[in-house]
Amino acid sequence: MTLLTATLLHPDGEAQKINYPTTKKIDHVDDYHGTKVADPYRWLEDDRSDETAAWVKAENEVTFGYLGKIPFKQKIFDDLEKAYNYPKFSAPRKKGDYFYFYKNDGLQNQSVLYRQKGLNGTPEVVLDPNQLSADGTTRLTVFSLSKNGNYAVCGFSQGGSDWQEYQVMDMKTLRMLSDKVEWVKVSGAAWQGDGFYYSRYPKPEGSALAAKNENHQVFYHKVGTAQSSDKLIYEDPTNPQRFHTVSTTEDEQYASLYLSDRGKGLDGNGLWVMKRGEAKFTPIKEEITDFSYSIVENIDGGFLIETNENAPNGKVMKYITKTQDWQPFLPEKAEPLLSAGTAGGKLFAEYSKDVTSRVYVYDMQGKMQNEVKLPGLGSAGGFGGEQDDKFVFYTYTSFNYPPTIFRYDIASEKSSIFREPEVSFKPEDYETKQVFYPSKDGTKIPAFIVYKKGLKMDGKNPTVLYGYGGFNISLPPSFSPTRIPFLDQGGIFVQANLRGGSEYGETWHEQGMKLNKQNVFDDFIAAAEYLVKEKYTSPDYLAVQGGSNGGLLVGAVVNQRPELFKVALPAVGVMDMLRFHKFTIGWNWIADYGSSDNADEFAYQYKYSPLHNIKEGGKYPATLITTADHDDRVVPAHSFKYAATLQEKAGASSTNPLLIRIDTNSGHGASNTKKALETTADLYAFVFKNMGLVWK
């Protein structure tokens, strides 16, 4: 018996002709190593022009007009809102006498920061970001407490932008001081003494949301002073496209300077340290290479450092400062090392086995003591704390296991549930299975398939295939409350773990970067073919989805295999592979993508760039592009030019809608809960309408 509750639309719900806005074309051509490339929509890159604003308005009128006529869209929103409306907590973090945690009552636009004395104390509000803007789009991005807990750096972002403003809170009165630090980006707040290190850019010239960001600087801010008096700690104007960030050890005795140069295609970092009281940093790893180095903790006479030098799966080494010797601590294993952190005199190491977590506890000599027993095959995170902690909190989740907070007692080596969510659905009603399917070159690719138990596999199930495949980022099992209503409608969710990520260490990453990028697209196409072959779905019921680098993925695969998908959902995608490095911090992606400034890399990028491979008169899936006006990571010009080109070349010949949805006061992700729910409802409505289904 099938649990599919969707039905076919009547003829009056069939596709109808859409009148797309007329987009002006200009005569602009670039010469890339002798190849002439037209860019007729270059003018859409100007995010401050009246012409661009008028184009955005016209496109949104068409898109929201289309979405507004879908009769079951409100029902979808109501179902999503109901599924999302339950209290959500973060794991507590201890500082002094207090435990700090975030809580969202259910539908609050932003989670609220609380603290309580001891585990049984009465929670009090530390900061409620919902009070900071009328539309709830100002986010708390950083909360960093000083060692004594007397002060905290609070970082704020407005409208989804990556730009942050730092303020300082007096933790005795819970009031903000007059301190204000602006133009912060790619930074944390690293306390040392009566101030903190942070990283910023000079105030941008031109558009704050699109101008290229260069000359990343490290400053030290002393509490109670103006930003104009902050001390410049480090800059390198001769290498303007480098990141420079600082962290400090728990005892604040050392500051660590991390240098990266991804703009030159280098995937690793340099590492320098400065002891408290010293005037300058000294190198542990002076040169920037493709190897990464990260200090886990300082120990007597040196540091524990996590690195992938000559260890693609990662390892932890002990560095002796006096002799500059490196000694083994945690050797490389067959599974990639995801993270290493210390608490209570122990080291916690999380590994990934076939994209699911394994956590082990070691003493400070590197001897394994025990494995942390997890509830099942899922994701665990948050291990770490201070050296005098008796226990740590961690969060475990999977596709049908809502995030649950566990308390791990270090002495007894036992875990217990500290807080479990109050959700209204039964996890046992849903099934998650992991499969391994062959890609084009025979490589076995893992994927998770999630659906409601009892679903009939007859090739007619609405299916969303999701992927990313890049930047050494893994897609482990995770829970989404807004996925449950889709599964209840007979939907199938599939998450493919493509090459380019970190699922199997640096080797897996390298197989999907630069001149190997086509492997990622082949992996995704093979996932779709597998789902069709095994009758989970068919091309008439298959939607493909991805965001950012995943948006690029969707754009590339629908160009290469448009007949394989019914719906395409590229979000905030990198669609112009020839110009991505011209905006904000896009140059940072050269390490993964290569650059059109290089002749060989240009030739490779030009073959798959979503913008440049749209076919004249092509038959494309129903496409809903999503982006936002405050996305200053992947600037919306990528999606603007892609949408204009898709409508120009395929709009007249396509029976499917080719639309772009441009959110306002939002960024690379939804800037508040309401916007996230609205976007998700629109996506599901678009999927079901174009599959000829009804959401009941």
Secondary structure, DSSP 8 states (H G I E B T S, - for coil): ----------GGGS--------------EEEETTEEEE-TTGGGG-TT-HHHHHHHHHHHHHHHHHHHT-TTHHHHHHHHHHHH-S-EE---EEETTEEEEEEE-SS-SS-EEEEEESTTS--EEEE-GGGS-TTS-EEEEEEEE-TTSSEEEEEEEETT-S-EEEEEEETTTTEEEEEEEEEE-S---EEETTEEEEEE----SS-TTTS-----EEEEEETTS-GGG-EEEE--TTSTT-EEEEEE-TTSSEEEEEEE-GGGT--SEEEEEEETT-SS-EEEE-S--S--EEEEEEETTEEEEEE-TT-TT-EEEEEETTTTEEEEEE---SS-EEEEEEETTEEEEEEEETTEEEEEEE-TTS-EEEEE--SSSSEEE-----TT-SEEEEEEEETTEEEEEEEEETTTTEEEEEE----SS-GGGEEEEEEEEE-TTS-EEEEEEEEETT---SS-S-EEEE----TT--------GGGHHHHHTT-EEEEE--TTSSTTHHHHHHTTSGGGTHHHHHHHHHHHHHHHHTTS--GGGEEEEEETHHHHHHHHHHHH-GGG-SEEEEES----TTTGGGSTTGGGGHHHH--TTSHHHHHHHHHH-GGGG--TT----EEEEEEETT--SS-THHHHHHHHHHHHHHTTT-SS-EEEEEESS--SS-SSHHHHHHHHHHHHHHHHHHTT----
